[in-house]
């Protein structure tokens, strides 16, 4: 351990010993730091946002502290003919030399931004502090008092538009007395009026036809404002009323060079076209047409051209549609790592994007996987084999009765039916899963929320063979016999319904899910007197069915410090309760903790429930499960260089059972004790961001361990031991 710390210390000394100003010439200064300060505290003056108008920001700092890219650059020698010097310079960052001209331009940009926010007498000073060859700049903002609107007037010079807008009604105005006189408020009103008119047939109208007259009131910070909407003008026409245009004819044509036929049914073309013949032109209908054709997997691109009839108020609409190749076949190999057991998998997928000439997508996936299981003794082999066949058919619309046509046209919807047959061959048992699902997914244009309704999801789980050793040790041995194993290693039928909701505005994200299973079957069983098995469970087709309710809530909040640094807070909570026909949750519905997306100081499925300690090994992945889960995470993310990013994280959480199971001592949730059972970890992560996907490597260390025998084991943050407390995770995508 001492040798490792010595090596790390030597690397740090090598980087920091190299002068930051090695390549700064005499008479020049290295721009060390940039600060933006304001002498006025106002909600609309955000110094962090104004910092983006500073043209020089200094060299990048990893985690806002270390100038590793600059240090790397300065490790290079001056002889650029040597490859090592060129390499160090290419992966590093050259020193940022202070430029007074760019500072002056930054001052003007910040001042203009303050004025656009309503601070018309804003001023900006720059203070420079230098030491040796380093220089720090401080932009000092003096916004002054904000200007407000005293009176608002509307001068609509087109009488038809004046009647349409009805500006005499105060409720139809976007500008009000007392509002701040800033560019955002003024521009929003121009956009509002422009949107209203372009949706009412004014095809040629744009916001340049709207201007403002502003008169300041002497001795005050008040503005008398008049909005002027001008009559139509162009190079030939100088003063004319604006025209309301009507769609005359809509024509479809193929954009494929080798095929003049559009392979989509006429009804599909009609349903996705929101512009209508004989109706007024509407810009929102035009955009909806683009959006809905863009959603169709069979469509590669769409182009809509509008041609005006001379001396009329009519426009023709030509919609050009280029389609994709209908069918593709892909092969995808992958590596797997399940709790340290390495393996490989491969999938062969066939996709038809236009099955019924309505952009219906059919996918058929054949997948095979192999995994070498470690630490399994007493069985004839130690390999895990899995084969699965999955078929999905997606319709780019709602396939449901009784929904109004208006809802069909407002929502971007997908209906999906799926079938899956999965064969799992483990040394201890054989498991078969057959599932059928029918679900809907939808969202709405210009909104950030998404919905999913799993209307019906049927799962039949069969255990055709269990080895004698497994049966004797875990299912028939009285000392080890427990409800979890018995329930999850028998044939089971799950019939569930669920609803999911997600919202993301870039600042915070919320995901919720609620599902229930077995209620309809339970009602039928009580009504029609279904048969009961030896465990007093109702059966359907001679198989016991699960009954439970489950809910999940997930919240993430993003704090963006600058373009390189971000802090993310995440909170996740889930709870599930078996009842009625079930005393135990199905294995697929249980929670687990640890792993790449949870408490990263533990490997996957190795933490909890509570302070339960599975000392005798055995089936850890099943025994480390629970009915309730809590995750709290804090992660600091920083862009380092090229495609490389870094992260520092702290995780806390665990799982618990709502019932007190005899074979999981310490796993029962109790309000007075659960906080003592929270596991805490910390660590460092590396991310490779390749735009389309992110490769993630996380190295976690235990900080507080709820399972312990000694004080050192309880608080490993003070007594770290790599062999006991370290966990490494590889994953694709961010943890939350």
C-alpha positions in Angstrom: 0.0 0.0 0.0 2.8 2.4 0.9 4.5 1.8 -2.5 1.2 2.7 -4.3 0.9 6.0 -2.4 4.5 6.7 -3.2 3.9 6.3 -6.9 0.8 8.5 -6.8 2.6 11.2 -4.9 5.5 11.1 -7.4 3.1 11.5 -10.4 1.4 14.4 -8.7 4.8 16.0 -7.9 5.9 15.6 -11.5 2.8 17.3 -12.8 2.8 20.2 -10.4 6.5 20.7 -10.4 6.3 21.7 -14.1 5.8 25.5 -14.1 2.4 26.7 -15.3 4.2 29.6 -17.1 6.8 27.5 -18.8 5.5 28.6 -22.3 4.5 32.1 -21.3 6.9 34.6 -22.9 8.2 37.7 -21.2 5.8 40.5 -21.2 2.8 38.1 -21.4 0.5 36.8 -18.6 -1.1 33.5 -18.1 -4.9 34.0 -17.5 -5.2 32.2 -14.2 -8.8 32.9 -13.2 -11.9 34.8 -14.3 -14.5 36.1 -12.0 -17.8 37.9 -12.6 -19.2 39.9 -9.6 -22.2 42.2 -9.3 -22.8 45.0 -6.8 -26.6 44.4 -7.1 -28.3 41.2 -6.0 -31.2 40.6 -8.3 -33.0 37.4 -9.4 -32.4 38.1 -13.1 -28.7 38.8 -12.8 -27.0 35.4 -12.7 -23.2 35.9 -12.8 -22.7 32.3 -13.7 -24.8 32.8 -16.9 -23.1 36.1 -17.7 -19.7 34.4 -17.5 -20.5 32.7 -20.9 -20.1 36.2 -22.5 -16.4 36.3 -21.3 -14.3 35.4 -24.4 -11.3 34.2 -22.3 -11.9 31.8 -19.5 -8.4 30.5 -18.5 -7.2 27.0 -18.8 -9.5 24.0 -17.9 -9.4 22.7 -14.4 -10.3 19.1 -13.5 -13.0 19.2 -10.9 -12.6 23.0 -10.8 -9.2 22.6 -9.1 -6.3 21.1 -11.0 -5.0 22.3 -14.4 -4.1 18.8 -15.5 -4.4 19.6 -19.3 -2.1 22.6 -18.9 0.4 20.5 -16.8 0.3 17.8 -19.5 1.1 20.3 -22.2 3.9 21.8 -20.2 5.5 18.3 -19.8 6.3 18.5 -23.5 9.7 19.7 -24.7 10.3 22.4 -27.2 11.4 20.1 -30.0 8.2 19.4 -31.8 9.9 17.0 -34.2 9.8 14.4 -31.4 6.6 12.4 -31.3 6.4 12.4 -27.4 6.3 16.2 -27.4 3.6 16.3 -30.1 1.5 13.8 -28.3 1.7 15.6 -25.0 0.7 18.8 -26.7 -2.2 17.3 -28.6 -3.7 15.7 -25.5 -2.9 18.7 -23.3 -4.0 22.3 -23.5 -1.8 25.3 -24.4 -1.6 28.2 -21.9 -4.3 30.8 -22.3 -2.5 34.2 -22.7 -4.3 37.2 -21.4 -5.6 39.4 -24.3 -6.7 42.9 -23.4 -8.7 43.3 -26.6 -10.8 40.2 -25.9 -11.3 41.6 -22.4 -12.7 44.9 -23.8 -15.0 42.9 -26.1 -16.2 40.8 -23.2 -17.0 44.0 -21.2 -19.1 45.3 -24.0 -20.9 41.9 -24.4 -21.8 41.7 -20.7 -22.9 45.4 -20.7 -25.2 44.7 -23.7 -26.6 41.7 -22.0 -27.4 43.7 -18.9 -29.1 46.4 -21.0 -31.2 43.8 -22.7 -32.4 42.7 -19.3 -33.7 46.2 -18.6 -30.7 47.8 -16.9 -30.3 50.5 -19.4 -27.6 52.4 -17.5 -25.5 49.3 -16.7 -21.7 49.7 -16.6 -18.9 47.1 -16.4 -15.4 47.5 -15.0 -12.5 45.1 -15.2 -10.0 44.7 -12.4 -6.8 42.8 -13.2 -4.5 41.4 -10.6 -1.1 40.1 -11.6 1.6 38.2 -9.8 4.8 37.3 -11.7 3.5 35.9 -15.0 0.0 35.0 -13.8 -3.0 37.3 -14.1 -6.6 37.2 -12.6 -9.4 39.2 -14.1 -12.5 40.3 -12.2 -15.5 41.7 -14.1 -17.3 44.1 -11.8 -20.9 44.7 -12.8 -22.8 47.9 -11.9 -26.3 47.3 -13.3 -28.0 50.3 -11.7 -31.8 50.4 -11.5 -34.0 48.3 -13.7 -36.4 50.1 -16.1 -40.1 49.2 -16.1 -43.0 49.8 -18.4 -45.4 52.5 -17.3 -47.9 52.6 -20.1 -48.5 50.2 -23.1 -50.0 51.1 -26.4 -50.8 49.0 -29.5 -50.8 50.6 -32.9 -52.2 47.9 -35.3 -52.0 49.5 -38.8 -53.8 46.6 -40.5 -57.6 46.8 -39.6 -58.3 43.1 -40.3 -55.5 42.0 -38.0 -56.6 44.6 -35.4 -60.1 43.0 -35.2 -58.5 39.6 -35.1 -56.1 40.4 -32.3 -58.7 42.5 -30.3 -56.1 44.5 -28.6 -58.8 46.5 -26.8 -59.1 43.5 -24.5 -56.4 43.5 -21.8 -56.5 39.8 -21.4 -55.2 39.4 -25.0 -52.1 41.5 -24.3 -48.7 40.0 -23.5 -47.3 43.3 -22.2 -48.5 44.9 -19.0 -47.9 47.9 -16.8 -45.1 47.3 -14.3 -43.3 44.6 -16.4 -39.5 45.0 -16.7 -38.5 46.7 -19.9 -36.2 44.0 -21.3 -35.6 42.3 -24.6 -37.1 39.0 -23.4 -40.5 40.5 -22.6 -40.6 42.5 -25.8 -39.5 39.6 -28.0 -42.0 37.2 -26.4 -44.8 39.6 -27.3 -43.6 39.7 -30.9 -43.4 35.9 -31.0 -46.8 35.6 -29.5 -48.5 37.8 -32.1 -46.5 36.3 -34.9 -47.5 32.7 -33.8 -51.2 33.7 -33.5 -51.2 35.3 -37.0 -49.3 32.5 -38.8 -51.7 30.0 -37.3 -54.6 32.0 -38.8 -53.5 31.9 -42.4 -51.0 34.8 -42.5 -48.4 32.8 -44.4 -46.1 35.8 -45.3 -46.2 37.3 -41.8 -43.1 37.4 -39.6 -42.0 39.3 -36.5 -40.1 41.9 -38.5 -43.4 43.5 -39.2 -43.6 44.4 -35.5 -41.5 47.2 -34.0 -41.6 49.3 -30.8 -41.5 52.9 -29.9 -40.1 53.6 -26.4 -40.1 56.9 -24.6 -38.4 57.3 -21.3 -39.9 59.5 -18.6 -37.4 62.1 -17.4 -36.1 61.7 -13.9 -37.5 58.1 -13.5 -36.9 54.6 -14.7 -40.3 54.3 -16.4 -40.9 53.7 -20.1 -43.9 54.5 -22.2 -44.1 51.8 -24.8 -46.0 51.4 -28.1 -46.1 48.3 -30.2 -46.4 49.0 -33.9 -47.7 46.3 -36.3 -46.9 47.5 -39.8 -48.8 46.8 -43.0 -47.3 44.4 -45.6 -44.3 45.5 -47.5 -41.6 43.9 -49.7 -39.3 45.1 -52.5 -42.3 45.8 -54.8 -45.2 46.4 -52.4 -44.7 49.2 -49.9 -48.1 49.5 -48.2 -50.8 46.8 -48.4 -52.9 44.7 -46.0 -51.6 41.3 -45.0 -53.2 38.3 -46.8 -54.8 35.3 -45.2 -53.8 32.3 -47.2 -55.9 29.1 -47.7 -54.5 25.7 -48.6 -55.6 25.0 -52.2 -54.2 21.5 -53.0 -52.0 19.0 -51.2 -49.9 16.6 -53.3 -47.6 13.8 -52.2 -44.6 12.7 -54.1 -41.7 10.3 -53.6 -38.2 11.6 -52.8 -36.5 8.3 -53.6 -34.5 8.6 -56.8 -35.0 4.9 -57.7 -38.6 4.6 -56.8 -41.5 6.9 -57.7 -44.0 5.2 -55.4 -44.4 6.1 -51.7 -44.8 2.8 -49.9 -47.3 4.1 -47.4 -51.0 3.6 -47.4 -53.1 6.7 -48.4 -54.8 6.8 -45.0 -51.4 6.9 -43.3 -50.4 9.9 -45.4 -53.7 11.6 -44.6 -53.6 10.9 -40.8 -50.1 12.4 -40.5 -50.8 15.5 -42.6 -52.2 18.3 -40.4 -52.5 20.9 -43.2 -55.9 20.5 -44.8 -57.2 21.5 -48.2 -59.7 24.4 -48.0 -58.6 25.4 -44.6 -56.5 28.4 -43.6 -52.7 27.9 -43.6 -51.3 27.2 -40.1 -47.6 27.2 -39.1 -48.3 24.9 -36.2 -50.1 22.4 -38.5 -47.0 22.6 -40.8 -44.7 21.8 -37.9 -47.0 19.0 -36.7 -46.9 17.5 -40.2 -43.1 17.5 -40.1 -43.0 16.0 -36.6 -45.5 13.2 -37.3 -43.8 12.1 -40.5 -40.5 12.3 -38.8 -41.7 9.8 -36.2 -42.4 7.1 -38.8 -39.6 4.6 -38.9 -40.3 4.0 -42.6 -39.6 7.7 -43.5 -36.1 8.9 -44.0 -36.9 12.6 -44.5 -39.8 14.9 -45.4 -39.7 18.1 -47.3 -42.8 20.4 -47.5 -42.9 23.2 -50.1 -45.6 25.8 -50.3 -46.3 27.6 -53.7 -48.3 30.8 -53.8 -50.8 31.3 -56.6 -50.1 34.7 -58.2 -52.6 37.4 -57.4 -54.6 35.1 -55.1 -54.6 34.1 -51.4 -54.2 30.4 -52.2 -51.1 28.1 -51.7 -50.4 24.6 -53.0 -48.6 22.2 -50.7 -46.2 19.6 -52.1 -45.1 17.0 -49.6 -42.0 15.0 -50.6 -41.4 11.8 -48.7 -38.2 9.7 -48.9 -38.5 6.2 -47.3 -35.9 3.9 -45.8 -35.1 0.4 -46.8 -37.9 -1.7 -45.3 -35.8 -4.5 -43.9 -32.5 -4.8 -42.0 -30.5 -7.6 -40.3 -28.0 -6.9 -37.6 -25.6 -8.9 -35.5 -24.4 -7.6 -32.1 -21.9 -9.4 -29.8 -21.5 -8.3 -26.2 -19.6 -9.0 -23.0 -21.4 -9.7 -19.8 -20.4 -9.4 -16.1 -22.9 -10.6 -13.5 -21.6 -10.1 -10.0 -18.1 -11.0 -11.2 -19.1 -13.9 -13.4 -17.8 -13.2 -16.9 -19.5 -14.3 -20.1 -20.4 -13.4 -23.6 -23.6 -13.0 -25.6 -24.7 -12.4 -29.2 -27.9 -11.4 -30.8 -29.2 -11.6 -34.4 -32.0 -9.1 -35.1 -34.3 -8.8 -38.1 -36.3 -5.5 -38.4 -39.0 -4.6 -40.9 -39.9 -0.9 -40.6 -43.0 -1.0 -42.9 -44.7 -4.3 -42.4 -48.3 -3.2 -43.5 -47.3 -0.1 -45.4 -48.2 2.0 -42.4 -44.7 2.3 -40.8 -45.4 -0.7 -38.5 -42.1 -2.0 -37.2 -41.7 -5.7 -36.7 -38.5 -6.9 -34.9 -37.4 -10.5 -34.3 -34.4 -11.0 -32.0 -32.6 -14.3 -31.4 -30.2 -14.1 -28.5 -27.7 -16.5 -26.9 -25.6 -16.0 -23.8 -22.9 -18.0 -22.0 -21.5 -17.3 -18.5 -18.9 -19.1 -16.4 -20.1 -19.3 -12.8 -17.4 -19.1 -10.1 -17.6 -20.6 -6.6 -20.2 -23.2 -7.5 -19.3 -26.6 -6.1 -20.9 -30.0 -6.2 -22.6 -29.7 -9.6 -21.9 -31.5 -12.8 -21.0 -28.3 -14.6 -20.6 -24.6 -13.7 -21.9 -22.8 -16.8 -24.9 -20.8 -17.4 -26.6 -20.9 -20.9 -29.5 -18.7 -22.0 -31.4 -18.7 -25.3 -34.3 -16.3 -26.1 -36.5 -15.4 -28.9 -38.3 -12.0 -28.7 -40.8 -10.5 -31.2 -42.2 -7.0 -31.1 -44.7 -5.3 -33.4 -45.0 -1.5 -33.0 -47.7 0.7 -34.5 -47.0 4.4 -34.8 -50.4 5.3 -33.4 -53.0 4.3 -30.8 -54.6 1.0 -31.5 -57.5 1.4 -29.1 -61.3 2.0 -29.4 -63.3 4.9 -28.0 -60.4 7.4 -28.1 -61.6 10.7 -29.7 -60.0 11.7 -33.0 -58.7 15.0 -31.4 -56.6 13.0 -28.9 -55.2 10.8 -31.7 -54.0 13.8 -33.6 -52.6 15.6 -30.5 -50.5 12.7 -29.1 -47.4 11.2 -30.5 -48.3 7.6 -29.7 -46.9 4.1 -30.2 -48.8 0.8 -29.6 -46.7 -2.3 -29.0 -47.4 -6.0 -28.7 -44.5 -8.3 -27.7 -43.8 -12.0 -27.2 -40.8 -13.5 -25.4 -39.7 -17.1 -24.9 -36.6 -17.4 -22.7 -34.7 -20.6 -21.8 -32.2 -20.4 -18.8 -30.1 -23.5 -18.2 -28.2 -23.2 -14.9 -26.3 -26.1 -13.2 -28.8 -26.0 -10.4 -32.1 -25.8 -12.4 -33.8 -25.1 -15.7 -36.0 -22.1 -16.0 -38.4 -21.1 -18.8 -40.2 -17.8 -19.2 -43.0 -17.0 -21.6 -44.4 -13.5 -21.7 -46.9 -11.6 -23.8 -47.4 -7.8 -23.5 -49.6 -5.0 -24.9 -48.5 -1.5 -24.1 -48.9 2.1 -25.2 -46.3 4.9 -25.2 -47.1 8.5 -25.9 -46.1 12.2 -25.4 -47.3 15.5 -26.7 -45.6 18.1 -28.9 -43.7 20.9 -27.1 -44.0 19.1 -23.8 -41.3 17.4 -21.8 -43.3 14.6 -20.2 -43.8 11.0 -21.5 -46.2 8.3 -20.6 -46.4 4.5 -20.8 -49.3 2.2 -20.1 -48.7 -1.5 -19.8 -52.2 -2.5 -20.4 -51.6 -6.2 -20.1 -48.4 -8.1 -19.3 -48.7 -11.9 -18.9 -45.7 -13.9 -17.7 -45.6 -17.7 -17.2 -42.6 -19.0 -15.4 -41.9 -22.7 -15.5 -39.2 -24.7 -13.5 -39.1 -28.0 -15.4 -36.1 -29.4 -13.6 -34.3 -28.7 -10.3 -31.2 -30.6 -9.4 -31.2 -33.0 -6.4 -28.4 -31.1 -4.7 -30.2 -27.8 -4.9 -33.5 -29.3 -3.8 -32.0 -31.1 -0.8 -29.9 -28.1 0.4 -32.2 -25.2 -0.1 -35.7 -26.5 -0.5 -36.0 -29.6 1.6 -33.3 -28.9 4.3 -35.4 -27.7 7.3 -32.5 -25.5 8.5 -32.2 -23.6 5.2 -35.8 -23.8 4.0 -37.3 -20.3 3.4 -40.2 -18.7 1.8 -38.2 -16.8 -0.8 -36.6 -19.9 -2.3 -39.7 -22.0 -2.2 -41.9 -19.3 -3.9 -39.4 -18.3 -6.6 -38.4 -21.9 -7.6 -41.9 -23.1 -8.5 -44.1 -22.5 -11.5 -45.7 -19.1 -11.3 -48.1 -17.0 -13.3 -47.9 -13.1 -13.3 -50.6 -10.9 -14.8 -49.9 -7.3 -14.3 -50.9 -3.7 -15.3 -48.7 -0.7 -14.9 -48.4 3.1 -15.6 -45.2 5.1 -16.0 -44.6 8.8 -16.2 -41.4 10.7 -16.9 -40.6 14.4 -17.0 -37.2 16.1 -17.9 -36.6 19.8 -18.5 -32.8 19.6 -18.4 -32.6 21.0 -14.9 -34.4 18.2 -13.1 -36.0 14.8 -14.1 -38.8 12.8 -12.5 -39.7 9.2 -13.2 -42.6 7.4 -11.5 -44.1 3.9 -11.9 -47.0 2.1 -10.4 -48.0 -1.4 -11.2 -50.3 -4.1 -9.8 -50.5 -7.8 -10.4 -53.0 -10.5 -9.8 -56.0 -8.4 -8.9 -58.2 -9.4 -11.8 -57.3 -13.1 -11.3 -58.0 -12.8 -7.6 -61.4 -11.4 -8.3 -62.1 -14.2 -10.8 -60.8 -16.8 -8.3 -63.1 -15.6 -5.5 -66.1 -15.3 -7.9 -65.8 -18.6 -9.6 -64.0 -20.6 -6.9 -60.7 -21.4 -8.5 -58.7 -24.4 -7.3 -56.2 -24.0 -4.4 -52.9 -25.9 -4.2 -51.3 -27.4 -1.1 -50.0 -24.0 0.0 -53.5 -22.6 0.0 -52.9 -20.5 -3.1 -55.4 -20.0 -5.8 -54.2 -21.4 -9.2 -54.9 -20.5 -12.8 -54.4 -23.2 -15.3 -53.0 -25.3 -12.4 -50.3 -22.6 -11.7 -50.3 -20.3 -8.7 -50.5 -16.6 -9.6 -48.7 -13.7 -7.9 -50.6 -10.8 -6.3 -48.8 -7.5 -5.4 -48.7 -3.8 -5.8 -45.5 -1.8 -6.5 -44.5 1.8 -6.8 -41.3 3.7 -7.7 -40.2 7.3 -7.6 -37.0 8.7 -9.1 -35.8 12.3 -8.9 -32.6 13.8 -10.4 -31.5 17.5 -10.1 -28.7 19.0 -12.2 -26.6 21.9 -11.1 -24.5 23.3 -14.1 -21.6 25.3 -12.8 -20.1 26.0 -16.2 -19.7 24.2 -19.5 -17.2 21.7 -18.0 -18.5 21.1 -14.5 -21.9 19.7 -13.2 -23.2 18.5 -9.9 -26.1 15.9 -10.0 -28.2 14.9 -7.0 -30.3 11.7 -7.3 -33.0 10.3 -5.0 -34.7 7.0 -5.7 -37.4 5.2 -3.7 -39.3 2.0 -4.4 -41.7 -0.1 -2.4 -43.6 -3.3 -3.2 -46.0 -5.3 -1.2 -47.3 -8.9 -1.8 -50.8 -9.7 -0.5 -53.8 -11.8 -1.2 -52.6 -14.8 -3.1 -48.9 -14.2 -2.3 -46.7 -13.9 0.8 -43.5 -13.2 -1.2 -42.8 -11.0 -4.2 -41.8 -12.7 -7.5 -38.0 -12.5 -8.0 -38.3 -10.2 -11.0 -40.2 -7.6 -8.9 -37.8 -7.6 -5.9 -35.3 -4.8 -5.3 -31.6 -5.2 -5.0 -28.8 -2.9 -4.0 -25.2 -2.4 -5.0 -23.8 -2.3 -8.5 -23.2 0.4 -11.1 -26.5 2.3 -10.6 -26.8 2.0 -6.9 -24.4 2.1 -3.9 -21.2 1.6 -5.9 -19.0 0.4 -3.0 -20.8 -2.9 -3.3 -21.0 -5.3 -6.2 -24.4 -5.9 -7.7 -26.9 -7.8 -5.5 -24.5 -8.0 -2.6 -26.0 -5.4 -0.2 -28.9 -5.8 2.2 -31.6 -6.3 3.1 -30.9 -4.1 6.2 -27.8 -5.5 8.0 -28.5 -9.1 6.9 -25.2 -11.1 6.5 -25.3 -14.1 4.2 -22.4 -15.8 5.9 -22.8 -19.2 4.4 -22.7 -18.0 0.8 -25.1 -19.9 -1.3 -27.7 -18.0 -3.3 -26.5 -14.5 -2.6 -28.3 -13.0 -5.6 -31.7 -14.2 -4.2 -31.1 -13.7 -0.5 -29.9 -10.1 -1.1 -33.3 -8.9 -2.2 -36.0 -6.9 -0.6 -39.5 -5.2 -0.8 -38.3 -1.7 -0.4 -35.3 0.3 -1.7 -33.7 3.7 -1.0 -30.9 5.3 -3.1 -29.4 8.7 -2.5 -26.5 9.8 -4.7 -24.4 12.9 -5.2 -22.1 13.0 -8.2 -19.7 15.7 -9.4 -19.1 15.4 -13.2 -16.3 17.2 -15.0 -15.2 17.2 -18.6 -11.5 16.5 -18.7 -10.3 16.5 -22.3 -11.1 15.0 -25.7 -13.9 12.4 -25.1 -12.8 11.8 -21.5 -14.8 12.9 -18.4 -14.4 12.2 -14.7 -16.7 11.9 -11.7 -16.5 12.0 -7.9 -19.4 10.4 -6.2 -20.9 9.6 -2.8 -23.7 7.0 -2.6 -26.0 5.9 0.2 -28.8 3.4 0.4 -30.0 -0.1 1.1 -33.0 -2.4 0.7 -35.4 -3.8 3.3 -38.2 -6.3 3.7 -41.7 -5.3 4.8 -42.2 -8.7 6.3 -39.8 -10.3 8.9 -38.5 -13.4 7.0 -36.8 -15.9 9.3 -34.0 -16.6 6.8 -33.1 -12.9 6.4 -32.4 -11.8 10.0 -31.8 -8.0 10.2 -33.6 -7.4 6.9 -36.9 -6.2 8.3 -37.6 -2.5 7.9 -38.2 -0.6 11.2 -38.6 3.1 11.2 -36.5 3.6 14.3 -33.5 1.6 13.0 -33.4 1.9 9.3 -31.1 5.0 9.2 -28.5 2.9 11.1 -28.6 0.4 8.3 -27.8 2.9 5.5 -24.7 1.9 3.5 -22.5 4.7 2.3 -19.7 4.6 -0.3 -17.5 7.0 -2.2 -15.4 6.8 -5.3 -14.0 8.0 -8.6 -15.4 7.4 -12.1 -14.1 7.7 -15.7 -16.4 8.3 -18.6 -15.7 8.0 -22.3 -18.4 10.1 -24.1 -18.7 9.0 -27.8 -21.8 11.1 -28.3 -24.1 8.1 -29.2 -23.1 6.2 -26.1 -21.1 6.6 -22.9 -18.7 4.0 -21.5 -18.5 4.2 -17.7 -15.9 2.9 -15.3 -16.6 3.4 -11.6 -14.3 2.6 -8.7 -16.2 2.6 -5.4 -15.0 2.2 -1.8 -17.2 1.3 1.2 -17.4 4.2 3.7 -20.1 2.9 6.2 -21.0 -0.8 6.2 -24.2 -1.9 8.0 -22.8 -5.4 8.2 -19.9 -5.6 10.6 -18.3 -7.4 13.5 -15.7 -4.9 14.4 -15.5 -1.1 14.5 -13.0 -1.2 11.5 -15.6 -3.1 9.4 -18.4 -0.7 10.4 -16.5 2.4 9.3 -14.1 1.4 6.5 -13.7 5.1 5.5 -11.3 5.4 8.5 -9.8 1.9 8.0 -9.8 1.2 4.2 -8.9 -2.2 2.9 -8.9 -2.7 -0.9 -9.5 -6.5 -0.8 -12.6 -6.0 1.4 -14.0 -2.5 0.5 -13.2 -2.0 -3.2 -15.7 -2.6 -6.0 -15.2 -2.0 -9.7 -18.1 -1.4 -12.1 -18.3 -1.2 -15.9 -21.5 0.1 -17.5 -22.9 1.8 -20.6 -24.6 5.1 -19.9 -24.7 7.4 -16.9 -25.9 6.0 -13.6 -28.8 8.5 -13.3 
